[in-house]
Amino acid sequence: MSLSRLWQQQGKKEEARRMLAEIYGWFTEGFDTADLQEAKALLRELS
């Protein structure tokens, strides 16, 4: 999340989205946790 936010601030939105989407895709459960909800929100922001 931190690296994705840094890249977003540096104008590297596509790289940030791609990396975060790949990692988010590893999960099969736990989507109601704060961390994954935050990641999903950031992915929406980066899209």
MOWOJO-V959471 format. One record per pair of residues at least 4 apart in sequence whose ideal C-beta (glycine too) atoms are under 8 Angstrom apart, sorted by the first residue. I is the first residue (numbers start at 1). J is the second residue. Records with the same first field share a line. If there is no record, write none. Layout:
I=J ; J
This chain:
1=5 ; 20 ; 35 ; 38 ; 39 ; 42
2=6
3=7 ; 16 ; 19
4=8 ; 16 ; 17 ; 19 ; 20 ; 42 ; 46
5=9 ; 16 ; 42
6=10 ; 16
7=12 ; 13 ; 15 ; 16 ; 19
8=12 ; 13 ; 16 ; 42 ; 45 ; 46
12=16
13=17 ; 46
14=18
15=19
16=20 ; 46
17=21 ; 43 ; 46 ; 47
18=22
19=23
20=24 ; 39 ; 42 ; 43 ; 46
21=25 ; 43
22=26
23=39
24=36 ; 39 ; 40 ; 43
27=31 ; 36
30=36
31=36 ; 37 ; 40
32=36 ; 37
33=37
34=38
35=39
36=40
37=41
38=42
39=43
40=44
41=45
42=46
43=47
